Amino acid sequence: MNVIVFCSDTFRYDHLAFTGLAPVQTPNLDQFSRESAHFTDFRLCSFPTVLNRMEVFTGRYIFPLMGWGALPFHFPVLAEVFQHHGYATALVADNPHIMKEGFGFGRGFQFVKDVPGQTDDAFQPDTAPMIDLPCDAAKLEPRPGRIERYRRNAWWYRQKGTTTTETVCREAMRWLDDAPEKFFLWIDCFDPHEPWDAPKRWLEPYPWDASGDEVIWPRDGRADAYPPADLANMRSLYRAEVSQIDHYLGELLARLRERKRLDNTAVLFCSDHGYYLGEHGLLGKLFKRDSGLVNIIYDELARVPMLIRHPAGLGAGKSLGGFCQPTDLFPTALELAGLPPVDWTQGHSLVPRMHGKDGVQKFAVGGCHPHSRNASCISLWAGEWSFIYSPVKGLAGSELYHRLSDPGQTRNVIGDHTGVAAEHLTRLRSWFESLGVSSARLRQLLHYENTGRVQKLKQRFWMLGNRWHYLRKYRNYARRPR
């Protein structure tokens, strides 16, 4: 069986219209959900974007062990396994982070289409015309140089009457039209990531407050830095991006249906993380240290879509509970394709759940790699509890929420359940240790200690050792089809 993964960056779970959690229009995803298994407790692990793609491509947990950077070498990545088994492999993306030169996320893909010009990608020359900004630049997040690059890119796409999202999907459809009998395709759309500049036709269904501004790329931080009218308009701008993604996903599925490709192709729709739109008094996702905030992962950031459409209707229309995470995508894709599992992934295939079996994951952990500019809280979900540990404030300054009675995470009850919080911290530490996290890295994660030069050198040697293992054992793996 063929496999297509459609990954939409920064897509909040509650913006799947069929969940009834937000006033958003996603008719194609609604129909897709009726044909798919819908995993209701799919949570991020490694945050943000680049770490997530490392995780799904390797099938291994990333943030406790390494930070933002190139796709690591250790074992073959997902596309290499498909290529090893004789599949044609393709990556079509407008994601400027993973397509950055030297990051190597094209490994294992025989065809790579980098669609340029998303956000502040260095696409157009400095002499190119620029669009006018829809609001005062002081309300926007990026520095002037980044804003100017974005304005030049946006001008080019508007003159062409298209967007990067449309271009990605059309390039994917073009590749699929001539794709061989066996293929694996990863489609990586950066939207609904900011800047929110979807064509106006996608914004028309949503309310607009004329007293507010069109803030397309807000500053990460406290939501009250903006007036309520601005925040309301931001929610509509974000939802317009969601509707744009929905439309082009629908076009892709229609093309597959027309060409009879859906008869032997599994299609997965997923995301990497969400975005705060005022919840918990927050706006954005990554907070700089000088803002007085730490990176904290509530469910608006952590809970993301995972829908799997099987040609035989396996699990179609069912909502399946139980924790699952990005590491599960690797073994799931292999099982959907009918390929044998590999022994180096740390996730679990979701296909047995589609057959009605219970999941094996008892808890889930999510976090951001710590570094000098940012502190990161670590979230752990288990049973009826959601625990958010603060490496800066320690256990006493952490948060605990009862998931069943307080799904919005509005009442921190850690003072009433200190024993539960302590148990979760012990579980978190044990999980880190089970992954082989070093004592120095553990102190960095749990106590926000700076790593010294010796530890950084050890980390570098560890990465080099992994690379040597890969080159020695798997150098020609993808080129040795079974």
Secondary structure, DSSP 4 states (H G I P E B T S, - for coil): -EEEEEEETT--GGGSGGGTSSS---HHHHHHHHTSEEETTBB--EESHHHHHHHHHHTS--TTT--SSSPPPSS--HHHHHHHTT-EEEEEE--TTTTSTTS-TTTT-SEEEE---STT-S-S-TTS--PPPSS-GGGBSS-HHHHHHHHHHHHHHHHHT--HHHHHHHHHHHHHHT--SSEEEEEEE-TTSSS----HHHHTTS---TTS---SSBPSEEGGGS-HHHHHHHHHHHHHHHHHHHHHHHHHHHHHHHTTGGGGEEEEEE-S---EESGGGEEES---GGGT--B---HHHHB--EEEE-TT-TTTT-EE-S-B-GGGHHHHHHHHHTPPP-SS--S--SHHHHTTPPP---EEEEEE--BTTB-B-EEEEETTEEEEEETTTEEEEEEEEETTT-TT-----GGG-HHHHHHHHHHHHHHHHHTT--HHHHHHHHH-PPP-HHHHHHHHHHHHHHHHHHHHHHTTSTTS--
